[in-house]
Amino acid sequence: MVTVVLSSGFIRYWMTAGTGGFGLGSDECVRPGFYCLLCKNPKPKFYAPDQEELGFPMWQLKTTSVEIKPVSMATIKTNNYLPNALSQDEASADTRATHSVFVDQDGYVSEGGNFNVAFLMPDL
C-alpha cells in the first residue's frame, strides 16, 4: 500500500489481462494487471475556468487531420488505437481544443478520438 498526498491532479485506472505473450487470447497472461496512475500536472482541460468548481464539463472539439480508419478496420475489433491516439495528441497540442473528432470524406462526423458522438435533435 502506498499513500500519496496530492492536492491537485487526476487519477487514471487501467485493468489489463496482464503481462504475457503476444497472442490474441489472455491464456498466455500469468495474472491480470491493475494500474493506477496519479498525475499532478498538467491538469485535464475539461472545464471552463469559471465552471471548474461547479463541475460542468466543457469540451472544445476540433476536426482532426488524422485520416479516419478504413471501413474494414472500423467494423472489427483490432485494438489498433494509433489514429485515435494521434488525433488526441493533435487536439492536446491545440490551445483551443480538448478533444478531436474524425470526419469522413463527405464531411460527416464519424467518431471522437476517444469518445462516442451523439446528436440530440428536436422532433421535426
Salt bridges, closest charged atoms under 4 A:
GLU52 OE2 - LYS43 NZ 2.26
ASP94 OD2 - LYS62 NZ 3.38
ASP94 OD1 - ARG96 NE 3.46
